Amino acid sequence: QVQLVESGGGLVQPGGSLRLSCVASGIIFSGFNMGWYRQAPGKQRELVATITRGGTINYRTSVKGRFTISRDNAKNTTYLQMNNLEPEDTAVYYCNAALTKMYWGQGTQVTVSS
C-alpha cells in the first residue's frame, strides 16, 4: 500500500524555521516526481514546490529564496526546509508523489504566529 507520511510541522514565530519531511513507501521512490502543497482555511490547495525524478526544482513565487525542496532517494524521503516563515505560510502542508497516478500524504500543520 502506498503511504506518504509527513512530519515536522508545528507552531513557530514569524521569521522562524521548520523542516518538513515526507517518507514514502509502496512506490519506487526514485521514479516519482515529488512535491509539497499547502492548504489554508478557506483557500484551495496550492503548489509550494516540486522536485522531479530528474532533480528539476520549481517554487511558487512567494516562497522563492525562503524554502528549499530536496530529496534523498536512498531514504525514500523528500524535505521542505522553510526559513523566514511568515503568517501567510500558515497551512496544512501535504506531500505529493506523482507519475501515472498521484498520491497524497495526510498533511502536517504549520502555524506561523507571534
N, C-alpha and C positions, 0 to 999 in steps of 0.2 A: 504494500500500500504506500502511495506517495505521501510523504509528510514534509512540511516546511515548518520549522519551529523557530520563532523569533524570540530574542531576549535582549535585554539591555536598556529597555525603556525605564522611565521614571520621571521624577519631578526635579527640575533644575531651574536655577535662576537665569534671567537674561544674561547673555554673554558666556554662559557655561557650555560644557561639552558633554556629549554622550556618544557611546559607541554601540551600535546595534549589530547583532549577529543573527544569522539565519542558517540553521543547519538543515540540510536536505537529506532525505533518504528515499529509497524506492525509485530513483532515477539515475541515469548515467550523467552525473552532475556536469562533467566537463563538456558534454554535448549540448547543454542548455544555455540559453540566454537568461540572465538573472536581472532582477530589478527590485527597486523599492518604490512603493506607492504610499500615499497617505490620504486619510480622510478625516476632515474636521467636522464637527457637528453642523448639520445643515448644509453641507457642501458635498459635491461629488468627489469621488476618489480621483486623485491626480497623481501623475507620474512624478517621482522625485529624481530618480537616477536609474540608469541601466548600464550593464556591462555585458557585452555579448560573449558568446563562447570563444570568439577570437580576440577578446580583450578591448574592443572598442567601447568607449565610455561616453555617455551623454548625461547632462544635467538639465533640469529646468532652470530658467534664468535666475530665479530668486534664491537659489542655493549655490550658485557658482561661486567658487572661492571660499565657501564655508564648509561644504560637505565633500566627502571623498568616498566613493564606492570602490570596493575591491573584492577579490575572490581568491580563495585558496582551494584549488581543486583537490589537493591531497586530503583536505579536511571536509570536503563537501560543504563548504561554508562560504557565504558572502557576507560582507560587512558594510556598514554605513557609518563612517566617522562624521560626527556632526559637531562643528565648532561654532562659536559665536552665535549661539542659539537665540532666537527671537520669539516673542509671544506668538507671532503668526505661524511658527513652526509647530504649535500645539496640534496634535492629531494622533490618531491611531495609525501606526506605520505597519505596512504589510509587505511581506516578502513575496516575490513572484518568480516563478520559473516557467519558461515558455519555449516551446519548439513547435511540434504539431498540435500540442494541447497546451493549456495554460493552467498552472497550479498556484494556489494561494495558501499562505500561512494564516494563522489565527489572529495575528496582529499583536503589537505591543504598544502600550500607551506612552506617549511622550507629552509631558506638560511643562511648558516654559512659563514661569510666573514668579514674581517677586513677592 
